[in-house]
Amino acid sequence: MAMEGPRNLEGYEDLEAGDLMEIFHTGDEHWAIYVGGGEVLHLDPISECPRADSSSTYSSGNIRAVVKQEHVRYAVGSCLYRVNNYLDQVYRLRPVNEIISSAREMIGAQLEYCVKDRKYKHFVTHLRYGTACSRQFCEEPEPGDLINIYNIVSKHWAIYVGGGDVIHLAPLSEDSEAGSSSISILSRRAVVKQERLQDVVNGYHYQVDNYWDQWYTPRLVSKIISSAKEKIGQVVEYSVLDWKHKNFVTHLRYGMANMAQFCEEPEPGDLIQIFRIRYQHWAIYVGGGDVIHMSPK
């Protein structure tokens, strides 16, 4: 079944107990689990500063969070959300009554919390499947896998080549040599490098993300690896804004730069997801190359 697109909350009749809800707040995403009766349970960060787009609080630092049950309308607020049980194809769903009882036993508990480590996602996946099975922790990468790395300001992509190593576009700063792989949004050039996965991740969240396998057939692993290694040392034009790092690895895995937002012409009525630094923006395509969207003053 295809995953539904993000939408505004109009009602909750289509939600089923045990569903995982991915909520798109400004600048990040949040996760909750639906427990029925219009209520969700989630990790609510303890902070003095409330979010502008929901009743919940938010901090990007290392803080604490309380397990909280509240009405879905308060948890989602004016944000977009979607039901995202995407791990159902990999893991067996626990009985719904066990999910709900386990969730309610946690209400009021306080946990260490940090946006960077995605603990809110691990919390709800543990309730639904019995393990904190975000793919970056439950699934070892295999040669040819695409690795999606979430650092503070953007996403970065690499391709796993085995032995704990990845190949990726490492941005070059004005005052560095090719030996430095610091990820900078100001870089204009990047060098193709092979490095240790853990060095590139540098403590941030990552996941195996071969999302396009449902549409495209990956090349033979031997060809992926040989093609990647042939490019080591090449210096290319680079901008984090044009997603060249993602095009680079998708080309290696599939033989083409398969980003849907670039390879698929929109049709009138299509929702357009735009990735900007630190946040996502949405528009609706109305034809003739035009979109309608909310433009901040």
Backbone as CSV, one residue per row, in Angstrom:
resi,resn,N_x,N_y,N_z,CA_x,CA_y,CA_z,C_x,C_y,C_z
1,MET,0.842,-1.198,0.000,0.000,0.000,0.000,0.872,1.241,0.000
2,ALA,0.582,2.191,-0.871,1.371,3.404,-0.947,1.138,4.263,0.289
3,MET,2.223,4.909,0.751,2.111,5.776,1.907,1.359,7.041,1.524
4,GLU,0.445,7.453,2.389,-0.327,8.657,2.118,0.555,9.887,2.268
5,GLY,0.153,10.971,1.609,0.880,12.217,1.726,0.465,12.994,2.960
6,PRO,1.316,13.932,3.405,0.962,14.763,4.555,-0.315,15.549,4.291
7,ARG,-1.102,15.771,5.345,-2.349,16.509,5.198,-2.680,17.214,6.506
8,ASN,-3.615,18.150,6.439,-4.108,18.800,7.640,-5.097,17.877,8.346
9,LEU,-5.193,18.050,9.653,-6.121,17.243,10.435,-7.529,17.817,10.320
10,GLU,-8.427,17.061,9.704,-9.830,17.473,9.595,-10.718,16.628,10.500
11,GLY,-10.300,15.412,10.726,-11.026,14.500,11.600,-10.104,13.338,11.912
12,TYR,-10.539,12.462,12.781,-9.681,11.331,13.141,-10.405,10.004,12.974
13,GLU,-11.480,10.018,12.207,-12.245,8.800,11.997,-11.446,7.741,11.235
14,ASP,-10.478,8.200,10.407,-9.702,7.248,9.613,-8.492,6.709,10.369
15,LEU,-8.250,7.207,11.581,-7.136,6.718,12.384,-7.540,5.448,13.109
16,GLU,-6.607,4.505,13.229,-6.863,3.259,13.940,-5.920,3.158,15.122
17,ALA,-6.399,2.591,16.203,-5.575,2.448,17.402,-4.281,1.712,17.060
18,GLY,-3.171,2.279,17.509,-1.859,1.704,17.218,-1.143,2.347,16.056
19,ASP,-1.844,3.201,15.285,-1.208,3.883,14.156,-0.100,4.822,14.634
20,LEU,1.003,4.860,13.884,2.060,5.834,14.116,1.751,7.079,13.306
21,MET,1.852,8.233,13.947,1.569,9.507,13.285,2.858,10.321,13.191
22,GLU,3.214,10.679,11.964,4.372,11.540,11.706,3.843,12.970,11.551
23,ILE,4.275,13.856,12.433,3.766,15.226,12.475,4.872,16.174,12.037
24,PHE,4.573,17.029,11.062,5.584,17.898,10.470,5.517,19.289,11.098
25,HIS,6.304,19.487,12.155,6.426,20.798,12.774,7.407,21.646,11.972
26,THR,7.384,22.944,12.165,8.334,23.835,11.497,9.743,23.493,11.958
27,GLY,10.582,23.079,11.020,11.984,22.825,11.332,12.307,21.395,11.712
28,ASP,11.302,20.550,11.943,11.590,19.170,12.304,10.325,18.337,12.150
29,GLU,10.427,17.065,12.497,9.271,16.182,12.498,9.109,15.624,13.907
30,HIS,7.893,15.225,14.240,7.607,14.661,15.558,6.751,13.421,15.339
31,TRP,6.778,12.493,16.296,6.035,11.251,16.159,5.146,11.009,17.367
32,ALA,3.978,10.428,17.131,3.034,10.076,18.189,2.370,8.755,17.809
33,ILE,1.713,8.136,18.769,0.981,6.903,18.499,-0.479,7.125,18.889
34,TYR,-1.381,6.745,17.994,-2.814,6.936,18.226,-3.329,5.797,19.103
35,VAL,-4.022,6.153,20.183,-4.485,5.130,21.120,-6.006,5.013,21.148
36,GLY,-6.674,5.700,20.204,-8.123,5.603,20.109,-8.839,6.732,20.828
37,GLY,-10.113,6.923,20.490,-10.920,7.938,21.142,-10.451,9.356,20.896
38,GLY,-9.747,9.561,19.788,-9.253,10.896,19.478,-8.002,11.281,20.244
39,GLU,-7.357,10.314,20.930,-6.202,10.600,21.770,-4.924,10.001,21.178
40,VAL,-3.813,10.698,21.395,-2.493,10.191,21.025,-1.608,10.192,22.256
41,LEU,-0.541,9.411,22.190,0.462,9.385,23.236,1.809,9.665,22.596
42,HIS,2.595,10.537,23.215,3.873,10.916,22.619,4.812,11.468,23.683
43,LEU,6.062,11.688,23.307,7.048,12.326,24.162,6.921,13.833,23.982
44,ASP,6.577,14.537,25.052,6.403,15.986,24.995,7.572,16.644,25.725
45,PRO,8.476,17.320,24.993,9.640,17.941,25.636,9.228,18.934,26.715
46,ILE,9.939,18.907,27.832,9.683,19.838,28.924,10.500,21.089,28.677
47,SER,9.813,22.181,28.386,10.483,23.430,28.035,9.590,24.587,28.408
48,GLU,10.209,25.741,28.623,9.435,26.934,28.915,8.904,27.595,27.657
49,CYS,9.395,27.150,26.486,9.037,27.819,25.229,8.096,26.943,24.418
50,PRO,6.844,27.329,24.216,5.915,26.515,23.425,6.184,26.666,21.943
51,ARG,5.811,25.633,21.184,5.859,25.732,19.725,4.843,26.751,19.254
52,ALA,5.154,27.358,18.123,4.204,28.310,17.551,3.063,27.611,16.839
53,ASP,3.256,26.348,16.444,2.272,25.687,15.603,1.543,24.542,16.296
54,SER,1.731,24.359,17.595,0.959,23.366,18.323,0.997,23.715,19.795
55,SER,0.252,22.981,20.598,0.230,23.236,22.027,1.422,22.622,22.735
56,SER,2.179,21.760,22.056,3.309,21.085,22.665,4.528,21.996,22.692
57,THR,5.470,21.639,23.542,6.692,22.426,23.660,7.802,21.811,22.838
58,TYR,8.875,22.569,22.655,9.941,22.084,21.785,11.272,22.703,22.159
59,SER,12.309,21.900,22.134,13.670,22.399,22.278,14.571,21.491,21.491
60,SER,15.586,22.061,20.833,16.506,21.242,20.036,17.687,20.765,20.862
61,GLY,17.762,21.170,22.141,18.882,20.775,22.969,18.627,19.464,23.683
62,ASN,19.571,19.069,24.555,19.421,17.879,25.362,18.609,18.239,26.599
63,ILE,17.383,17.757,26.672,16.485,18.102,27.764,15.771,16.835,28.211
64,ARG,14.658,17.001,28.905,13.843,15.869,29.302,12.464,16.004,28.671
65,ALA,11.791,14.876,28.542,10.444,14.877,27.976,9.556,14.001,28.842
66,VAL,8.291,14.326,28.872,7.323,13.542,29.628,6.426,12.791,28.654
67,VAL,6.100,11.562,28.983,5.170,10.782,28.173,3.768,11.319,28.469
68,LYS,3.110,11.762,27.434,1.870,12.509,27.608,0.784,11.958,26.696
69,GLN,-0.443,11.868,27.215,-1.608,11.542,26.394,-2.436,12.804,26.250
70,GLU,-2.765,13.153,25.010,-3.590,14.334,24.780,-4.389,14.153,23.492
71,HIS,-5.330,15.037,23.294,-6.168,14.933,22.110,-5.330,15.170,20.859
72,VAL,-5.668,14.426,19.821,-4.900,14.509,18.587,-4.872,15.929,18.028
73,ARG,-5.925,16.697,18.239,-5.962,18.061,17.713,-4.917,18.948,18.390
74,TYR,-4.664,18.699,19.678,-3.652,19.480,20.381,-2.245,19.060,19.955
75,ALA,-2.056,17.774,19.738,-0.730,17.279,19.360,-0.348,17.719,17.952
76,VAL,-1.308,17.706,17.032,-1.035,18.065,15.640,-1.105,19.572,15.438
77,GLY,-2.066,20.223,16.089,-2.231,21.659,15.923,-2.517,22.011,14.472
78,SER,-1.830,23.017,13.959,-2.022,23.452,12.576,-1.054,22.780,11.611
79,CYS,-0.281,21.818,12.119,0.739,21.162,11.293,0.124,20.129,10.344
80,LEU,0.902,19.737,9.357,0.552,18.598,8.523,0.967,17.318,9.237
81,TYR,0.290,16.233,8.920,0.657,14.947,9.502,0.334,13.857,8.486
82,ARG,0.826,12.657,8.767,0.403,11.489,8.002,0.531,10.245,8.882
83,VAL,-0.304,9.259,8.636,-0.139,7.952,9.245,1.047,7.284,8.554
84,ASN,2.013,6.808,9.336,3.236,6.270,8.749,3.638,4.984,9.467
85,ASN,2.955,3.903,9.116,3.293,2.579,9.652,4.242,1.864,8.701
86,TYR,5.281,2.579,8.252,6.100,2.074,7.155,6.910,0.841,7.513
87,LEU,7.081,0.548,8.803,7.854,-0.627,9.184,6.996,-1.891,9.282
88,ASP,5.696,-1.782,8.965,4.826,-2.963,8.998,5.292,-4.036,8.025
89,GLN,5.948,-3.603,6.935,6.399,-4.583,5.944,7.652,-5.327,6.402
90,VAL,8.254,-4.843,7.505,9.493,-5.452,7.998,9.268,-6.167,9.332
91,TYR,8.427,-5.611,10.199,8.229,-6.141,11.541,6.771,-6.525,11.784
92,ARG,6.586,-7.489,12.657,5.234,-7.933,13.002,4.621,-6.974,14.025
93,LEU,3.419,-6.535,13.739,2.691,-5.640,14.618,2.271,-6.370,15.894
94,ARG,2.481,-5.726,17.047,2.004,-6.304,18.297,0.471,-6.235,18.329
95,PRO,-0.185,-7.084,19.103,-1.647,-6.958,19.264,-1.995,-5.555,19.746
96,VAL,-3.078,-4.997,19.208,-3.429,-3.608,19.516,-3.636,-3.398,21.012
97,ASN,-4.265,-4.357,21.682,-4.491,-4.189,23.130,-3.176,-4.109,23.904
98,GLU,-2.135,-4.819,23.433,-0.819,-4.740,24.072,-0.165,-3.385,23.806
99,ILE,-0.343,-2.884,22.582,0.201,-1.567,22.255,-0.393,-0.514,23.182
100,ILE,-1.715,-0.517,23.303,-2.411,0.505,24.088,-2.062,0.392,25.564
101,SER,-2.066,-0.832,26.098,-1.776,-0.995,27.529,-0.338,-0.597,27.838
102,SER,0.591,-0.977,26.971,1.996,-0.591,27.175,2.160,0.917,27.115
103,ALA,1.432,1.538,26.174,1.528,2.984,26.025,1.008,3.690,27.280
104,ARG,-0.146,3.269,27.771,-0.750,3.953,28.912,0.016,3.730,30.206
105,GLU,0.741,2.624,30.291,1.588,2.389,31.465,2.729,3.404,31.558
106,MET,3.066,4.018,30.411,4.188,4.948,30.359,3.784,6.385,30.662
107,ILE,2.493,6.678,30.726,2.033,8.056,30.905,2.625,8.654,32.177
108,GLY,3.198,9.843,32.033,3.788,10.542,33.161,5.264,10.280,33.355
109,ALA,5.794,9.248,32.708,7.223,8.956,32.844,8.051,10.054,32.171
110,GLN,9.202,10.383,32.754,10.110,11.372,32.181,11.352,10.673,31.651
111,LEU,11.751,11.049,30.446,12.887,10.428,29.765,13.846,11.491,29.267
112,GLU,15.124,11.106,29.130,16.068,11.992,28.473,15.624,12.178,27.030
113,TYR,15.810,13.368,26.504,15.260,13.685,25.184,16.215,14.592,24.422
114,CYS,16.378,14.307,23.139,17.144,15.186,22.257,16.611,15.006,20.849
115,VAL,16.300,16.110,20.159,15.779,16.026,18.793,16.737,15.265,17.897
116,LYS,18.045,15.480,18.109,19.050,14.896,17.215,19.017,13.376,17.213
117,ASP,18.708,12.746,18.376,18.765,11.285,18.420,17.442,10.609,18.084
118,ARG,16.410,11.399,17.736,15.121,10.864,17.275,14.487,9.914,18.292
119,LYS,14.655,10.207,19.584,14.122,9.308,20.603,12.606,9.229,20.551
120,TYR,11.932,10.310,20.129,10.482,10.284,20.047,10.001,9.261,19.027
121,LYS,10.789,9.048,17.967,10.435,8.042,16.967,10.690,6.637,17.518
122,HIS,11.813,6.456,18.197,12.110,5.144,18.771,11.057,4.760,19.807
123,PHE,10.580,5.754,20.552,9.588,5.504,21.597,8.313,4.896,21.012
124,VAL,7.781,5.481,19.946,6.520,4.972,19.397,6.721,3.685,18.599
125,THR,7.882,3.531,17.929,8.108,2.268,17.207,8.270,1.121,18.192
126,HIS,8.852,1.401,19.351,8.955,0.369,20.387,7.567,-0.079,20.839
127,LEU,6.664,0.874,20.979,5.305,0.523,21.400,4.590,-0.303,20.331
128,ARG,4.745,0.050,19.066,4.011,-0.640,17.992,4.597,-2.017,17.679
129,TYR,5.928,-2.124,17.700,6.562,-3.358,17.241,7.304,-4.122,18.340
130,GLY,7.482,-3.489,19.502,8.178,-4.179,20.579,9.673,-3.960,20.571
131,THR,10.144,-3.128,19.664,11.570,-2.805,19.617,11.729,-1.433,19.009
132,ALA,12.776,-0.723,19.405,13.024,0.611,18.847,13.652,0.428,17.478
133,CYS,12.804,0.171,16.491,13.293,-0.327,15.210,13.308,0.731,14.122
134,SER,13.710,1.953,14.431,14.080,2.842,13.345,15.224,2.152,12.611
135,ARG,15.213,2.194,11.296,16.108,1.333,10.534,17.590,1.595,10.782
136,GLN,17.951,2.806,11.221,19.360,3.077,11.410,19.945,2.262,12.557
137,PHE,19.112,1.746,13.475,19.622,1.011,14.608,19.349,-0.481,14.502
138,CYS,18.306,-0.880,13.767,17.943,-2.291,13.751,18.459,-3.001,12.508
139,GLU,18.993,-2.285,11.574,19.377,-2.907,10.308,20.778,-2.473,9.911
140,GLU,21.706,-3.425,9.879,23.060,-3.116,9.443,23.050,-2.846,7.944
141,PRO,23.741,-1.785,7.486,23.763,-1.526,6.041,24.493,-2.628,5.289
142,GLU,24.076,-2.825,4.063,24.724,-3.782,3.175,25.348,-3.021,2.009
143,PRO,26.393,-3.565,1.387,27.010,-2.868,0.261,25.986,-2.465,-0.793
144,GLY,26.056,-1.204,-1.214,25.115,-0.663,-2.187,23.968,0.099,-1.564
145,ASP,23.781,-0.007,-0.242,22.696,0.709,0.441,22.938,2.215,0.416
146,LEU,21.838,2.969,0.289,21.893,4.418,0.433,21.740,4.775,1.912
147,ILE,22.584,5.676,2.396,22.576,6.103,3.787,22.132,7.557,3.846
148,ASN,21.054,7.805,4.576,20.494,9.141,4.744,20.923,9.659,6.116
149,ILE,21.703,10.735,6.149,22.284,11.263,7.387,21.628,12.595,7.707
150,TYR,21.151,12.729,8.925,20.477,13.956,9.355,21.410,14.738,10.271
151,ASN,22.028,15.811,9.750,22.783,16.668,10.654,21.932,17.872,11.022
152,ILE,22.497,18.842,11.717,21.698,19.922,12.285,21.007,20.754,11.214
153,VAL,21.708,21.096,10.128,21.157,22.044,9.172,20.571,21.399,7.926
154,SER,20.840,20.130,7.658,20.368,19.548,6.407,20.474,18.030,6.469
155,LYS,20.046,17.392,5.387,20.299,15.972,5.203,21.528,15.809,4.317
156,HIS,22.218,14.687,4.479,23.358,14.372,3.644,23.243,12.904,3.257
157,TRP,23.724,12.558,2.073,23.575,11.201,1.569,24.930,10.582,1.246
158,ALA,25.015,9.268,1.471,26.225,8.511,1.157,25.801,7.135,0.672
159,ILE,26.735,6.387,0.115,26.449,5.015,-0.314,27.420,4.078,0.389
160,TYR,26.875,3.019,0.967,27.682,2.085,1.749,28.398,1.115,0.804
161,VAL,29.707,0.961,1.016,30.495,0.107,0.116,31.093,-1.089,0.839
162,GLY,30.685,-1.300,2.092,31.159,-2.457,2.839,32.328,-2.131,3.758
163,GLY,32.553,-3.017,4.722,33.690,-2.847,5.620,33.597,-1.631,6.518
164,GLY,32.365,-1.119,6.713,32.187,0.061,7.553,32.418,1.371,6.838
165,ASP,32.650,1.331,5.509,32.964,2.545,4.746,31.793,2.992,3.870
166,VAL,31.747,4.294,3.619,30.821,4.875,2.657,31.596,5.738,1.680
167,ILE,30.976,5.994,0.535,31.499,6.956,-0.438,30.451,8.047,-0.562
168,HIS,30.909,9.297,-0.551,29.972,10.419,-0.575,30.669,11.654,-1.113
169,LEU,29.866,12.707,-1.336,30.405,14.006,-1.712,30.726,14.768,-0.438
170,ALA,32.007,15.022,-0.204,32.448,15.732,0.997,32.717,17.188,0.630
171,PRO,31.894,18.122,1.118,32.067,19.535,0.765,33.441,20.053,1.162
172,LEU,34.005,20.908,0.314,35.285,21.551,0.585,35.026,22.983,1.020
173,SER,35.588,23.375,2.139,35.484,24.767,2.566,36.632,25.554,1.955
174,GLU,36.506,26.871,1.993,37.504,27.735,1.359,38.891,27.537,1.948
175,ASP,38.939,27.228,3.266,40.235,27.164,3.934,40.654,25.747,4.280
176,SER,40.073,24.754,3.571,40.444,23.370,3.868,41.003,22.692,2.639
177,GLU,41.683,21.580,2.878,42.180,20.743,1.790,41.199,19.602,1.585
178,ALA,41.489,18.781,0.583,40.584,17.671,0.272,40.472,16.678,1.412
179,GLY,41.382,16.744,2.380,41.335,15.810,3.490,40.244,16.110,4.486
180,SER,39.649,17.281,4.433,38.615,17.629,5.400,37.245,17.315,4.827
181,SER,36.394,16.694,5.646,35.066,16.317,5.145,33.956,16.973,5.945
182,SER,34.220,18.124,6.552,33.178,18.811,7.308,32.057,19.215,6.360
183,ILE,30.812,18.958,6.780,29.653,19.241,5.938,29.241,20.687,6.159
184,SER,29.362,21.505,5.125,29.074,22.931,5.253,28.074,23.353,4.209
185,ILE,27.116,24.198,4.622,26.126,24.687,3.664,26.723,25.776,2.782
186,LEU,27.949,26.256,3.114,28.561,27.333,2.349,29.481,26.815,1.251
187,SER,29.745,25.506,1.239,30.693,24.946,0.281,30.175,25.063,-1.147
188,ARG,31.096,25.376,-2.064,30.758,25.465,-3.485,31.313,24.288,-4.273
189,ARG,32.227,23.549,-3.669,32.800,22.374,-4.322,32.843,21.217,-3.333
190,ALA,32.876,20.012,-3.864,32.961,18.818,-3.021,33.856,17.798,-3.693
191,VAL,34.493,16.970,-2.882,35.343,15.907,-3.395,34.691,14.568,-3.067
192,VAL,34.782,13.615,-3.980,34.260,12.273,-3.739,35.249,11.547,-2.836
193,LYS,34.775,11.110,-1.672,35.658,10.485,-0.693,35.101,9.161,-0.208
194,GLN,36.017,8.265,0.179,35.648,7.046,0.898,36.109,7.227,2.330
195,GLU,35.152,7.101,3.269,35.449,7.308,4.678,34.657,6.331,5.524
196,ARG,35.028,6.252,6.802,34.280,5.429,7.730,32.879,6.009,7.929
197,LEU,31.879,5.139,7.906,30.513,5.590,8.101,30.374,6.392,9.388
198,GLN,30.944,5.886,10.477,30.796,6.569,11.758,31.449,7.943,11.754
199,ASP,32.525,8.119,10.980,33.170,9.430,10.898,32.283,10.422,10.150
200,VAL,31.616,9.952,9.104,30.744,10.836,8.323,29.485,11.174,9.113
201,VAL,28.925,10.185,9.807,27.730,10.405,10.618,28.039,11.358,11.773
202,ASN,29.201,11.172,12.406,29.692,12.090,13.442,28.687,12.291,14.576
203,GLY,28.046,11.195,14.978,27.148,11.265,16.125,25.713,11.619,15.804
204,TYR,25.412,11.933,14.538,24.046,12.292,14.182,23.215,11.053,13.859
205,HIS,21.948,11.280,13.649,21.004,10.231,13.277,21.204,9.871,11.800
206,TYR,21.112,8.575,11.492,21.135,8.159,10.097,20.249,6.936,9.913
207,GLN,19.927,6.631,8.657,19.160,5.431,8.369,19.493,4.913,6.987
208,VAL,19.339,3.596,6.832,19.376,2.990,5.505,18.097,3.413,4.798
209,ASP,18.227,3.971,3.594,17.054,4.530,2.923,17.086,4.232,1.427
210,ASN,16.737,2.992,1.088,16.645,2.587,-0.324,15.209,2.772,-0.811
211,TYR,14.674,3.953,-0.533,13.261,4.234,-0.773,12.848,3.988,-2.219
212,TRP,13.744,4.279,-3.157,13.378,4.208,-4.573,13.354,2.785,-5.120
213,ASP,13.707,1.799,-4.277,13.674,0.406,-4.741,12.274,-0.033,-5.156
214,GLN,11.246,0.630,-4.615,9.880,0.232,-4.977,9.515,0.662,-6.394
215,TRP,10.323,1.539,-6.992,10.066,1.994,-8.364,11.174,1.604,-9.345
216,TYR,12.412,1.522,-8.845,13.548,1.290,-9.731,14.342,0.070,-9.279
217,THR,14.915,-0.639,-10.232,15.720,-1.821,-9.930,17.165,-1.414,-9.697
218,PRO,17.721,-1.728,-8.524,19.120,-1.378,-8.268,20.060,-2.111,-9.219
219,ARG,21.175,-1.495,-9.516,22.208,-2.154,-10.314,22.850,-3.269,-9.491
220,LEU,23.621,-4.122,-10.135,24.376,-5.146,-9.425,25.306,-4.478,-8.419
221,VAL,25.410,-5.071,-7.230,26.237,-4.475,-6.176,27.673,-4.267,-6.650
222,SER,28.197,-5.220,-7.405,29.582,-5.087,-7.890,29.740,-3.858,-8.776
223,LYS,28.722,-3.559,-9.587,28.788,-2.378,-10.452,28.633,-1.091,-9.640
224,ILE,27.755,-1.129,-8.621,27.594,0.039,-7.757,28.928,0.386,-7.101
225,ILE,29.579,-0.633,-6.531,30.832,-0.401,-5.795,31.935,0.061,-6.730
226,SER,32.085,-0.619,-7.880,33.165,-0.253,-8.799,32.947,1.150,-9.357
227,SER,31.704,1.497,-9.687,31.416,2.836,-10.196,31.713,3.893,-9.143
228,ALA,31.371,3.592,-7.883,31.621,4.543,-6.803,33.112,4.753,-6.597
229,LYS,33.873,3.672,-6.578,35.312,3.787,-6.304,36.060,4.464,-7.452
230,GLU,35.543,4.340,-8.669,36.162,5.028,-9.805,36.086,6.551,-9.664
231,LYS,35.129,7.024,-8.876,34.920,8.466,-8.744,35.693,9.087,-7.584
232,ILE,36.329,8.257,-6.766,37.055,8.782,-5.607,38.116,9.796,-6.051
233,GLY,38.119,10.943,-5.389,39.093,11.990,-5.705,38.578,13.051,-6.655
234,GLN,37.477,12.786,-7.342,36.926,13.784,-8.255,36.376,14.969,-7.471
235,VAL,36.586,16.169,-7.984,36.057,17.383,-7.381,34.948,17.914,-8.287
236,VAL,33.775,18.202,-7.694,32.620,18.630,-8.478,32.022,19.897,-7.873
237,GLU,31.242,20.623,-8.689,30.491,21.757,-8.173,29.454,21.236,-7.183
238,TYR,29.193,22.010,-6.142,28.365,21.487,-5.059,27.583,22.597,-4.369
239,SER,26.343,22.283,-4.031,25.558,23.132,-3.146,24.588,22.244,-2.401
240,VAL,24.499,22.403,-1.088,23.566,21.584,-0.322,22.129,21.854,-0.755
241,LEU,21.903,23.019,-1.368,20.549,23.391,-1.767,20.067,22.647,-3.006
242,ASP,21.004,22.175,-3.866,20.554,21.518,-5.094,20.510,19.993,-4.969
243,TRP,20.758,19.460,-3.766,20.643,18.032,-3.498,21.554,17.177,-4.378
244,LYS,22.684,17.751,-4.807,23.590,16.987,-5.664,24.138,15.762,-4.938
245,HIS,24.279,15.843,-3.613,24.772,14.705,-2.851,23.820,13.523,-2.948
246,LYS,22.498,13.800,-3.039,21.530,12.716,-3.194,21.522,12.203,-4.626
247,ASN,21.588,13.117,-5.583,21.640,12.681,-6.988,22.857,11.802,-7.242
248,PHE,23.974,12.141,-6.599,25.225,11.389,-6.778,25.042,9.923,-6.383
249,VAL,24.457,9.672,-5.197,24.342,8.289,-4.737,23.207,7.545,-5.420
250,THR,22.111,8.246,-5.766,21.025,7.547,-6.470,21.475,7.147,-7.868
251,HIS,22.312,7.965,-8.480,22.862,7.600,-9.792,23.706,6.333,-9.675
252,LEU,24.488,6.233,-8.602,25.324,5.049,-8.413,24.474,3.796,-8.195
253,ARG,23.412,3.909,-7.430,22.603,2.720,-7.107,21.698,2.306,-8.250
254,TYR,21.104,3.299,-8.947,20.101,2.966,-9.956,20.521,3.290,-11.389
255,GLY,21.567,4.044,-11.528,22.005,4.413,-12.866,21.393,5.706,-13.354
256,MET,20.670,6.413,-12.479,20.067,7.692,-12.830,19.834,8.477,-11.550
257,ALA,19.704,9.770,-11.681,19.449,10.618,-10.520,17.951,10.630,-10.246
258,ASN,17.507,9.632,-9.468,16.073,9.402,-9.301,15.490,10.157,-8.117
259,MET,15.438,11.460,-8.175,14.706,12.223,-7.185,13.374,12.617,-7.801
260,ALA,12.292,12.200,-7.185,10.975,12.390,-7.792,10.676,13.850,-8.057
261,GLN,11.139,14.749,-7.154,10.776,16.147,-7.346,11.461,16.748,-8.561
262,PHE,12.526,16.064,-9.086,13.220,16.579,-10.256,12.910,15.766,-11.509
263,CYS,12.608,14.457,-11.349,12.442,13.621,-12.535,10.971,13.461,-12.910
264,GLU,10.079,13.979,-12.088,8.656,13.778,-12.337,7.974,15.133,-12.516
265,GLU,7.390,15.360,-13.677,6.711,16.627,-13.939,5.431,16.700,-13.123
266,PRO,5.227,17.786,-12.367,3.997,17.886,-11.573,2.779,18.097,-12.461
267,GLU,1.632,17.680,-11.954,0.355,17.896,-12.619,-0.498,18.813,-11.751
268,PRO,-1.408,19.589,-12.357,-2.261,20.471,-11.552,-2.925,19.727,-10.406
269,GLY,-2.827,20.313,-9.217,-3.375,19.687,-8.023,-2.349,18.943,-7.199
270,ASP,-1.143,18.687,-7.759,-0.095,17.986,-7.024,0.425,18.838,-5.875
271,LEU,0.737,18.187,-4.755,1.411,18.850,-3.649,2.911,18.816,-3.897
272,ILE,3.579,19.935,-3.708,5.010,20.065,-3.939,5.702,20.246,-2.594
273,GLN,6.619,19.325,-2.254,7.389,19.418,-1.020,8.745,20.031,-1.344
274,ILE,9.059,21.157,-0.721,10.271,21.918,-1.017,11.181,21.861,0.204
275,PHE,12.431,21.444,0.002,13.364,21.298,1.103,14.264,22.524,1.180
276,ARG,14.067,23.322,2.246,14.898,24.486,2.482,15.770,24.229,3.698
277,ILE,16.758,25.091,3.916,17.644,24.903,5.044,16.833,24.960,6.334
278,ARG,16.918,23.884,7.158,16.316,23.789,8.485,14.811,23.551,8.476
279,TYR,14.153,23.589,7.312,12.720,23.330,7.326,12.240,22.927,5.934
280,GLN,11.005,22.455,5.873,10.365,22.095,4.614,9.229,23.086,4.343
281,HIS,8.955,23.305,3.075,7.887,24.216,2.674,6.991,23.476,1.689
282,TRP,5.711,23.835,1.649,4.764,23.136,0.797,4.023,24.113,-0.102
283,ALA,3.699,23.644,-1.296,2.935,24.433,-2.253,2.031,23.483,-3.037
284,ILE,1.086,24.038,-3.759,0.231,23.222,-4.624,0.399,23.709,-6.054
285,TYR,0.597,22.757,-6.969,0.846,23.076,-8.366,-0.478,23.349,-9.079
286,VAL,-0.562,24.480,-9.778,-1.819,24.864,-10.435,-1.697,24.882,-11.956
287,GLY,-0.552,24.400,-12.469,-0.368,24.338,-13.912,0.408,25.521,-14.463
288,GLY,0.927,25.355,-15.669,1.647,26.429,-16.339,2.931,26.836,-15.651
289,GLY,3.493,25.923,-14.859,4.723,26.232,-14.148,4.529,27.002,-12.857
290,ASP,3.271,27.224,-12.434,2.983,28.037,-11.250,2.509,27.190,-10.077
291,VAL,2.808,27.696,-8.872,2.295,27.108,-7.646,1.612,28.186,-6.820
292,ILE,0.745,27.758,-5.913,0.171,28.645,-4.912,0.628,28.146,-3.556
293,HIS,1.076,29.070,-2.695,1.613,28.682,-1.393,1.494,29.856,-0.420
294,MET,1.759,29.572,0.845,1.788,30.591,1.874,3.174,31.229,1.864
295,SER,3.240,32.528,1.622,4.512,33.229,1.554,4.638,34.184,2.747
296,PRO,5.585,33.883,3.666,5.749,34.756,4.845,6.073,36.182,4.419
297,LYS,5.520,37.162,5.121,5.809,38.555,4.828,7.191,38.921,5.358
